[in-house]
């Protein structure tokens, strides 16, 4: 293999696929990035068995030559060193040449780097999917849904199924649900390209979806192919494969209340700022507990305290107060996480009692819902 390639495009493709490189592995080939060069362009592939990412750099893009190919071929190069070296090369054009035993020379300007490559035949093949069931979703919407739910997934590997986000596909609706048993987040959207006989829930690791959201293009349509234990996200010049988690996701619908004793609406930024200040003291107690009390129909009070530092009290104006007086304690970190993914200027908060779930939704929309379980306190 021998070619010249534009540094910018090469570096961008390496950055994208490197998210799938195995960090700790007993299989040396998985710590590398596979390069395949032919007349169409250069394909880069990385995999850690959980996810696989493939990025394609065309030889010509928008009438501009990106790659000049002299000899086709393949090689696997160590990802860690390739990533760092390409960033630091002095020239905008990089020459790559592979010799016997996969020894690879990388040249740019006055720099010349030699890397010991590996046999590409040993690199695992990507799954082949039949593409019977394909969904179409905008990249911006997919990124938003991941952001609105992934933070609520569990990080405890002992409950492996809860480390994922449930995808519930019914008719022309796609719903994400994530929970760690203390909080829940859901987001729902209308989809295209759905077939009625593919209504089966799947669970995709939240960690994987967070990595996907980092490389999603702006304002593009994404094809989502679901088959058996794999899901493929197909973008322009990029493929992102993820495994589907085994197991049955718990039925969370029964824990979401539909009748409330107390409801009100308030300013998103004002609540976020007040929570941020209250969290500073609650964090010192290592409990994160903040108490919320209704003063009257126009005002609520947030408070947190630290035995050593003192107390924070915040009063916030509310609108549309309906129902009973309120006194409740909850994890301020959980509500702060919710507020940071809210895209509306105002939020609606609903309660069914001091020991029942807190429900937070954007004002005027039920497509996004967040649930937080309260704390039982002695006072």
C-alpha positions as CSV (number, residue, x, y, z in Angstrom):
1,X,0.0,0.0,0.0
2,X,1.3,3.5,-0.9
3,X,-0.6,6.7,-1.0
4,X,-0.7,10.5,-0.3
5,X,-3.5,11.8,1.8
6,X,-4.7,15.2,3.1
7,X,-3.9,15.5,6.8
8,X,-7.1,17.1,7.9
9,X,-9.4,14.4,6.5
10,X,-7.1,11.6,7.7
11,X,-6.9,13.1,11.2
12,X,-10.7,13.5,11.4
13,X,-11.3,9.9,10.4
14,X,-8.8,8.6,12.9
15,X,-10.4,10.7,15.6
16,X,-13.9,9.2,14.8
17,X,-12.9,5.5,14.6
18,X,-10.5,5.7,17.6
19,X,-13.6,5.8,19.9
20,X,-14.0,2.1,19.2
21,X,-10.4,1.1,19.8
22,X,-10.0,-1.4,22.7
23,X,-8.2,0.2,25.5
24,X,-7.5,-2.9,27.6
25,X,-7.5,-6.1,25.6
26,X,-5.7,-9.4,25.4
27,X,-6.1,-9.3,21.6
28,X,-3.4,-7.1,20.2
29,X,-5.1,-6.5,16.8
30,X,-8.0,-4.7,18.6
31,X,-5.7,-2.0,19.8
32,X,-5.1,-1.0,16.2
33,X,-6.9,0.8,13.4
34,X,-7.3,-1.1,10.1
35,X,-6.5,0.9,6.9
36,X,-7.8,-0.4,3.6
37,X,-6.8,1.6,0.5
38,X,-8.2,1.1,-3.0
39,X,-9.1,3.3,-6.0
40,X,-12.3,4.6,-4.3
41,X,-10.5,5.9,-1.2
42,X,-9.3,4.9,2.3
43,X,-11.4,3.0,4.8
44,X,-10.5,3.0,8.5
45,X,-12.0,0.5,10.9
46,X,-11.7,0.0,14.7
47,X,-13.5,-2.4,17.0
48,X,-13.5,-3.4,20.7
49,X,-16.1,-6.1,20.2
50,X,-18.7,-3.9,21.9
51,X,-18.8,-1.3,19.2
52,X,-17.2,-1.1,15.7
53,X,-16.7,2.1,13.7
54,X,-15.8,2.4,10.1
55,X,-15.0,5.7,8.3
56,X,-14.5,6.1,4.6
57,X,-12.4,8.9,3.0
58,X,-13.2,9.2,-0.7
59,X,-10.3,9.9,-3.1
60,X,-12.1,12.9,-4.5
61,X,-14.5,15.1,-2.5
62,X,-16.3,18.1,-3.9
63,X,-13.9,18.2,-6.9
64,X,-10.9,18.2,-4.5
65,X,-8.4,15.4,-4.5
66,X,-8.0,14.0,-1.0
67,X,-6.1,10.8,-1.8
68,X,-3.5,10.0,-4.5
69,X,-3.2,6.2,-4.6
70,X,-0.1,4.6,-6.0
71,X,-0.6,1.1,-4.6
72,X,-3.7,-0.5,-3.0
73,X,-3.4,-2.6,0.2
74,X,-4.2,-3.0,3.9
75,X,-2.5,-2.7,7.2
76,X,-3.4,-2.4,10.9
77,X,-1.5,0.3,12.8
78,X,-1.3,0.9,16.5
79,X,-4.1,3.4,17.3
80,X,-2.5,5.2,20.2
81,X,0.6,6.2,18.3
82,X,-1.1,6.8,15.0
83,X,-3.6,9.2,16.6
84,X,-0.8,11.3,18.3
85,X,1.6,11.2,15.4
86,X,-0.8,12.4,12.7
87,X,-1.9,15.3,14.8
88,X,1.7,16.5,15.2
89,X,3.0,16.0,11.6
90,X,4.2,19.3,10.1
91,X,2.8,19.0,6.5
92,X,-0.8,19.1,5.2
93,X,-0.1,16.1,3.0
94,X,0.9,12.8,4.5
95,X,2.6,9.9,2.6
96,X,1.9,6.3,3.9
97,X,3.8,3.3,2.5
98,X,3.6,-0.3,3.7
99,X,6.6,-2.6,3.2
100,X,7.2,-6.3,3.9
101,X,5.9,-7.7,7.2
102,X,3.6,-4.7,7.4
103,X,6.3,-2.2,8.4
104,X,4.8,1.2,7.7
105,X,6.5,4.4,6.8
106,X,4.7,7.7,7.4
107,X,6.2,10.8,5.9
108,X,5.3,14.5,6.1
109,X,7.5,17.4,5.3
110,X,10.9,16.6,6.9
111,X,9.4,14.1,9.3
112,X,9.6,10.3,8.8
113,X,8.0,7.9,11.2
114,X,8.2,4.1,11.1
115,X,5.5,1.9,12.7
116,X,5.3,-1.8,13.1
117,X,2.0,-2.8,11.6
118,X,-0.1,-6.0,12.0
119,X,-1.7,-8.4,9.5
120,X,-5.1,-7.0,8.4
121,X,-6.4,-10.6,7.8
122,X,-6.5,-11.1,11.6
123,X,-8.8,-8.1,12.1
124,X,-12.4,-9.1,12.9
125,X,-14.9,-8.7,10.1
126,X,-17.8,-6.3,10.6
127,X,-21.3,-7.8,11.0
128,X,-23.4,-8.2,7.9
129,X,-26.9,-7.1,8.4
130,X,-29.9,-7.9,6.2
131,X,-31.4,-4.4,6.5
132,X,-35.0,-5.7,6.7
133,X,-35.9,-3.1,9.4
134,X,-34.5,0.4,8.8
135,X,-35.5,3.5,10.7
136,X,-34.7,7.1,9.6
137,X,-34.0,9.7,12.2
138,X,-32.3,13.1,12.0
139,X,-28.9,13.3,13.6
140,X,-29.9,16.4,15.7
141,X,-33.0,14.6,17.1
142,X,-31.0,11.4,17.9
143,X,-28.3,13.5,19.7
144,X,-30.9,15.3,21.7
145,X,-32.7,12.1,22.7
146,X,-29.4,10.6,23.9
147,X,-28.6,13.8,25.9
148,X,-32.0,13.8,27.5
149,X,-31.9,10.2,28.7
150,X,-28.3,8.7,28.9
151,X,-27.4,10.4,32.2
152,X,-30.2,8.5,34.0
153,X,-28.8,5.0,33.0
154,X,-27.1,3.0,35.7
155,X,-23.3,2.7,35.9
156,X,-23.5,-0.5,38.0
157,X,-22.4,-3.4,35.8
158,X,-24.2,-5.8,38.3
159,X,-27.4,-4.6,36.7
160,X,-26.2,-4.8,33.1
161,X,-29.6,-4.2,31.5
162,X,-30.0,-0.9,33.3
163,X,-26.7,0.4,31.9
164,X,-28.5,0.7,28.6
165,X,-31.2,2.8,27.1
166,X,-34.4,1.1,26.2
167,X,-35.6,1.7,22.6
168,X,-39.4,1.1,22.4
169,X,-40.7,1.2,18.9
170,X,-44.4,1.2,18.4
171,X,-46.2,2.2,15.2
172,X,-44.4,5.3,14.1
173,X,-43.1,6.3,17.5
174,X,-39.7,5.8,19.0
175,X,-39.3,6.1,22.8
176,X,-36.0,6.1,24.8
177,X,-36.2,5.1,28.5
178,X,-33.3,5.1,31.0
179,X,-33.3,4.4,34.7
180,X,-30.9,3.5,37.6
181,X,-33.8,2.7,39.9
182,X,-33.5,6.2,41.6
183,X,-34.5,8.3,38.7
184,X,-35.9,7.8,35.2
185,X,-35.7,9.8,31.9
186,X,-37.7,9.3,28.8
187,X,-37.9,11.0,25.4
188,X,-40.3,10.2,22.5
189,X,-40.3,11.2,18.8
190,X,-42.0,10.3,15.6
191,X,-39.9,8.2,13.2
192,X,-39.9,7.3,9.5
193,X,-39.3,4.0,7.7
194,X,-40.8,1.9,10.5
195,X,-42.4,-1.5,9.7
196,X,-45.2,-2.7,12.1
197,X,-43.7,-6.2,12.4
198,X,-40.4,-4.9,13.9
199,X,-42.1,-3.7,17.1
200,X,-39.6,-5.2,19.5
201,X,-37.9,-3.4,22.4
202,X,-34.1,-3.3,22.3
203,X,-31.5,-2.0,24.9
204,X,-28.3,-0.3,23.7
205,X,-25.5,0.6,26.2
206,X,-25.8,4.2,27.2
207,X,-22.0,4.5,27.1
208,X,-22.0,3.5,23.5
209,X,-24.7,6.0,22.6
210,X,-22.8,8.7,24.3
211,X,-19.8,7.9,22.0
212,X,-22.1,7.9,19.0
213,X,-23.5,11.3,19.9
214,X,-19.9,12.8,19.7
215,X,-19.5,11.8,16.1
216,X,-23.0,12.4,14.7
217,X,-22.9,14.9,11.8
218,X,-25.0,18.1,12.0
219,X,-28.4,18.2,10.3
220,X,-28.2,14.9,8.5
221,X,-30.5,11.8,8.3
222,X,-29.3,8.7,10.0
223,X,-30.3,5.2,8.9
224,X,-30.7,2.8,11.9
225,X,-30.6,-0.9,11.1
226,X,-31.7,-3.3,13.8
227,X,-31.1,-7.0,13.6
228,X,-30.8,-9.8,16.2
229,X,-28.1,-8.6,18.6
230,X,-26.7,-5.7,16.6
231,X,-27.7,-2.2,15.6
232,X,-26.1,-0.2,12.9
233,X,-26.1,3.6,12.6
234,X,-25.3,4.6,9.0
235,X,-24.1,8.1,8.2
236,X,-22.5,9.6,5.2
237,X,-19.0,7.9,4.9
238,X,-19.4,6.3,8.4
239,X,-20.8,3.2,9.9
240,X,-21.3,2.7,13.7
241,X,-22.1,-0.8,15.0
242,X,-23.2,-1.5,18.6
243,X,-24.2,-4.7,20.3
244,X,-27.7,-5.0,21.8
245,X,-27.8,-5.9,25.5
246,X,-29.3,-9.3,26.5
247,X,-32.1,-9.4,29.0
248,X,-35.5,-7.9,29.7
249,X,-35.8,-4.3,30.6
250,X,-38.1,-3.8,33.6
251,X,-41.6,-2.3,33.0
252,X,-41.3,1.3,34.2
253,X,-44.7,2.5,33.1
254,X,-46.3,1.5,36.4
255,X,-44.1,3.8,38.5
256,X,-45.1,7.0,36.6
257,X,-48.0,8.7,38.3
258,X,-50.8,10.2,36.2
259,X,-52.7,12.0,39.0
260,X,-51.0,14.7,41.0
261,X,-51.7,16.4,44.3
262,X,-49.5,19.5,43.6
263,X,-48.3,21.1,40.4
264,X,-46.6,24.3,39.3
265,X,-44.5,25.9,36.6
266,X,-41.3,27.9,37.0
267,X,-38.3,29.4,35.2
268,X,-35.7,26.8,34.1
269,X,-32.7,29.0,34.6
270,X,-33.8,30.4,37.9
271,X,-34.4,26.9,39.3
272,X,-31.1,25.6,37.8
273,X,-29.1,28.4,39.4
274,X,-30.8,28.0,42.8
275,X,-30.2,24.2,42.7
276,X,-26.5,24.8,41.8
277,X,-26.0,26.9,44.9
278,X,-28.0,24.6,47.2
279,X,-26.0,21.6,45.9
280,X,-22.7,23.2,47.1
281,X,-23.7,22.6,50.7
282,X,-25.6,19.4,50.3
283,X,-22.5,17.9,48.5
284,X,-20.4,18.6,51.6
285,X,-22.7,16.3,53.7
286,X,-22.2,13.6,51.0
287,X,-26.0,13.2,50.8
288,X,-26.9,15.8,48.2
289,X,-30.2,16.3,50.1
290,X,-32.2,19.5,49.3
291,X,-35.6,20.2,50.8
292,X,-38.4,21.9,48.9
293,X,-41.3,23.6,50.7
294,X,-44.2,25.6,49.3
295,X,-44.4,29.0,51.1
296,X,-47.6,30.1,49.3
297,X,-49.2,29.8,45.9
298,X,-46.5,32.1,44.4
299,X,-43.4,31.0,46.1
300,X,-41.4,27.8,46.9
301,X,-38.3,27.5,49.1
302,X,-35.2,25.4,48.4
303,X,-32.8,24.7,51.3
304,X,-29.8,22.7,52.1
305,X,-27.5,22.5,55.0
306,X,-24.0,21.4,56.2
307,X,-23.2,20.6,59.8
308,X,-19.8,22.4,59.4
309,X,-20.6,25.1,56.8
310,X,-24.1,26.4,57.4
311,X,-27.2,26.6,55.4
312,X,-28.4,27.8,51.9
313,X,-32.0,29.0,51.4
314,X,-33.4,30.0,48.0
315,X,-36.9,31.4,47.3
316,X,-38.3,31.0,43.8
317,X,-41.4,32.4,42.2
318,X,-43.8,29.9,40.6
319,X,-46.9,30.1,38.4
320,X,-50.0,28.1,38.1
321,X,-49.7,26.6,41.6
322,X,-52.5,24.0,42.0
323,X,-53.1,21.6,44.9
324,X,-51.9,20.9,48.4
325,X,-49.0,22.5,50.3
326,X,-45.8,20.7,49.6
327,X,-42.8,19.5,51.7
328,X,-40.4,17.1,50.1
329,X,-36.7,16.1,50.2
330,X,-34.7,14.9,47.1
331,X,-31.2,14.4,45.6
332,X,-30.2,17.8,44.3
333,X,-27.7,16.2,41.9
334,X,-30.5,14.3,40.2
335,X,-32.7,17.3,39.6
336,X,-29.7,19.4,38.5
337,X,-28.9,16.8,35.9
338,X,-32.4,17.1,34.6
339,X,-32.4,20.8,34.5
340,X,-29.2,20.8,32.5
341,X,-30.8,18.9,29.6
342,X,-34.0,21.0,29.5
343,X,-34.3,23.0,26.3
344,X,-37.4,25.1,27.3
345,X,-37.4,28.3,29.2
346,X,-40.0,27.0,31.7
347,X,-40.5,23.6,33.3
348,X,-43.6,21.9,34.9
349,X,-43.1,20.0,38.1
350,X,-45.7,17.6,39.5
351,X,-46.0,15.8,42.9
352,X,-48.2,13.1,44.4
353,X,-46.9,13.4,47.9
354,X,-43.8,13.5,50.1
355,X,-42.8,9.9,49.4
356,X,-44.0,9.7,45.8
357,X,-42.0,10.4,42.5
358,X,-41.3,13.9,41.4
359,X,-42.2,14.4,37.7
360,X,-40.5,17.1,35.6
361,X,-41.5,17.9,32.0
362,X,-40.8,20.8,29.6
363,X,-43.7,23.3,29.7
364,X,-46.3,22.4,27.1
365,X,-44.8,19.1,26.1
366,X,-45.2,15.5,27.2
367,X,-42.6,14.0,24.8
368,X,-39.9,14.3,27.4
369,X,-40.4,13.2,31.0
370,X,-38.1,12.9,34.0
371,X,-38.8,11.1,37.3
372,X,-36.9,11.4,40.6
373,X,-37.6,9.4,43.7
374,X,-37.7,11.5,46.9
375,X,-35.7,10.9,50.1
376,X,-37.3,10.0,53.5
377,X,-35.8,12.3,56.1
378,X,-36.2,12.5,59.9
379,X,-37.3,16.1,59.8
